[in-house]
Amino acid sequence: MVKCGIALVGLELLLLAACATEPRPSEKFIDQSDEAKPGLVLQIGPPKDGASTLRIAGPLLQGATIEGEARRDGEGWQVALLKLSWFSNWANGWTQASFLLDGTASLKPAPSGWALEIEKAPQLDSPDSASIRYFDTYVRDDKGLEEFSHRWDRIQAVVSDLASKPDASALSGDIRKLRRYLFPEIYGYDTPPAPGHAKAWVQGFAWNSDYTRQHFSEPLRILRDSGTLLRDFKESPGLWRLAFAWKALWGRDGTVMALRNARP
Amino acid sequence: MVRSVWIIVLLLAAFQASAEVLAVVLDQDLGSPLEGVQIRVQGSDQAYMTDEKGQVELPSPASSQRVLVTATLLGYKTVKKILATGQVKIVLEMSLEGAVEGQELVVEGTKPQQTDAQGGLSQVVTSQDIQAQTMGIVEDAMSAIKTLPGVGYTGAFDARPSIDGGDPSETVATLDGAYILDPYQWSGTYTIFNPDLVDSIKLSDGIIGAPYGQVMSGLLEVNSKTPSDTDQHLDFGLSTTGLDLFFQQAFGDQAGVLLGGKVTWMEVPLALIGESDLFVTDPYIRNATAKLYWNPTPNVSWTLDGNLDTDGVAIGVDGITLHLFENETLVSSALKVLVSKNLLWNLMLSYNSFDTDVGFQAPLREPDAPPGLISTDSTTQDDYRYQARTSFDWTPNESHVISYGVDEMLENWSEGDNGTSYPGARAEPADFSPKPFSSNLSGKNTLSSGAYVDDSFTLVPGTLTGEGGLRVDHSVVFGGGELLQTYPVVNPRLRLTYTFLKDWGLIQSMDVNAGSGLYSQFPADNEYMDTKNGVTSLDLGPTRSWFNVVGLDVQGTGGETLNLQAYYKYYIDRFYTATTNASDPNATVLKYDGTGYAWGFDLGAKKQTTFWDFSLSYSFDDTELYNPGGPGLSPSDASDPLGAWYYPSYQVFNTLYADLTVKPNDEFSILTQATVASGTPTTSGGRTNWQYPVDVKLDWHGFYSLSKVRWEYYVGCEDVFALLYFIRPTAAASFNIGFPIPSVGYKLSY
């Protein structure tokens, strides 16, 4: 009986200890932009069974956090990017989602500090879980994942479509320019529309369907003219930023990012 | 023994090591198996290929709990799916490349109960509608009901509107299915329906189906929120005079709890405007609510509701103190059992008590009276109601839902009058000694019973639908050595809806509806229900009305709605009181031969867009009543004459509401509500003032950065132009208080 009591107390202490704080990272790297406000922070936890936890966060990830695993490889680390967690809100709700990643990178000393080289670019195309609050409705589990996946598919389709545009880099880097491009009827035209242009009326709002035809590929036109893309944009602006940032950060194999070691 | 266990463990481990997962790949649109699909498993470089059945065996994930499975096939969109340890089968559905899911899959919350709105029967307001309109000294969900077509104007301080020209008492309210004795607070100023508690309200003002008894002009079905999310949720609201706090949590799919309440803090705003001494007891409301549901199996659902509502005020005017205190308790339990796939059994039990204390304290002001003498009077009423309802909903085929059931309502009512009086100078000689008085009227018990059968039918799918039923009601009054019975009444009801136009230009659908029905209501708490007041058993019947309605509903392709409804209602056996001696309160007789009629029409139009919402509601009503009286009888109430047609006090000829909400962006909205009411006719032929209040509400809301906490601020003002009105000195009365009423609110929700 006494042993049982001791075991229970021990278990409780163990649980309390586990809940207390995250383990202090043993290594911390930041990008070489602004030391006070780094765009990317990579933290490696203490090793356990040869592997350490990896956490990447920072404004460049648009509020997302990457989790993974790091193993010592000579002076550097071999890194596996396994999961991305993302959260964003808007005026009438929020969205929380996670993606499973399948990417690898190496973190090695470089002449100017450290270099994170993407060996296998992680793709953000496998949402793993999602929860959504829309006004007072909560959508979780399979339904949440399904609805989030559709939205993510649509955003990715638009992002891919934009990549072929001549001013793609300007659009992807400036959310204001992007929204003017996507929805000039609301955020203002760069050049005034032709008088008498074709209109698609949805919920009392007239979409310029001539503009849609000129600037969007066939599968996306119905999405814009129905107001679906506008809702995707208004309800998940952070997701668009993530889609663009992801391509810029880890878009292709062999991308190298310069980091510096910032002792934790 | 230990050895055997080890062998089993090793065998299991061996089995685990060699376990495989069956992957099946299908064409998403056709459902056919896809051959030659390349499958890759995260952490392995090996590729697998599906056979002609679209199947392939993959190694079970062993090292990590979840791995990614990727399926690729030329011409198809690559599909990735999670495979968990222990999973024995994974199905991957692939669609042709280039297909992007469209509008119908946009994240969108459904509006609860919205589909319950039916032409010729009911209108529904959701919690979103209620939150958008809520403001005022006390936030009340009723404010969203008051602007609906068919609802007569009442002003800001009366929550008891006339529905389709009926007496406010002809409208019955239910909370989660249980009838409520008195859902009002501060003697009818507001209701107990807190906007944070309510999920939706359905106002049935058409041909109400046979399942509902003791209702004549309107049925207000209030549904409280049902926690459905396993995360904990909090709603906190701080408004002009009150503080609300509600907590919700679901436990899996099977159970959940809602707890919450409201307290007012009028002391603070009164102090702010320098009127701390205005009330002897500052107006207060203290409400608490609890809801618990449990679905032990998919076929059984059980709900327990508890509500405790108290309110009161005492005001001192020129040394005289008037007080009002009210307490209400409602406990209800509902059980639904899906007996078979086409038979649902419902059971509802409830207990409801309501007590009031109204009275005064006044100093005796007679020239010769010694100082310090106080007259007091306190009238208390206690009402208890026990309710049991059970029914079966049988769906023999897709075209019919047949309901049959019985309901019993036992109500006990009593009244007490206590105080102290002084004969004073009226006595000879003058007597200034206190004369305590105490009288108790042991109320009768009233048992109201009903049985019904009702059929919601579809004659031509999508074109001709309806509801028809028959209801029998009967009441027995007993107690005090008496037994009074009403004659049983039969209430048939029928409503038809014919959709004659679909998908024509900008019109999505257009339908007409018509219906007719008999309704009855018995006043269980009438203090004169006694043979000494002229009531005779089996001669007595409930008040009845014959209600007829015809309407037109138009649904536009852009979500616009237009509703027109006209009605005619005829009353028979209506109760009223008269007196044989105006100076003797014991000479009152209860009559039940009153008649009357109400006719009118109403129009509702609604349009919602991305940047603005507009709704228009217009109601016209003409109600006139007739109390025949008899020889030697005089009216006991000057406003209800005998032998002459008269307009009841609640009647309003014209009520017009125009609501415009401008939404420049998702965070900000401005609601402007303009009202015109033509005033109430009086028995003398005059009218109260025309009313044209304009209410404005500015709302700003959003979520705190990177958090799930929602915030909202609003500033509202009711009757903003009140000070500019031209006040007619001859007006008998006014609905409103004559100056603008500002209100503010701050809400947090997690």
Interface residues (C-beta under 8 A of the other chain):
Chain A: G63 F87 S88 N89 W90 A91 N92 G93 W94 T95 L100 D102 D125 S126 D128 I132 R133 Y134 F135 D136 T137 Y138 V139 R140 E146 E147 F148 H150 R151 D153 R154 A157 W201 V202 Q203 G204 F205 P219 L220 I222 L223 S226 G227 T228 L230 R231 D232 K234 E235
Chain B: Q42 R66 L68 T70 T78 K80 K81 I82 G98 A99 V100 E101 G102 Q103 L105 V106 V107 E108 G109 T110 S127 Q128 S228 D229 T230 D231 G558 G559 K607 Q608 T609 T610 F611 W612 N665 D666 E667 H701 G702 F703 S705 L706 S707 K708
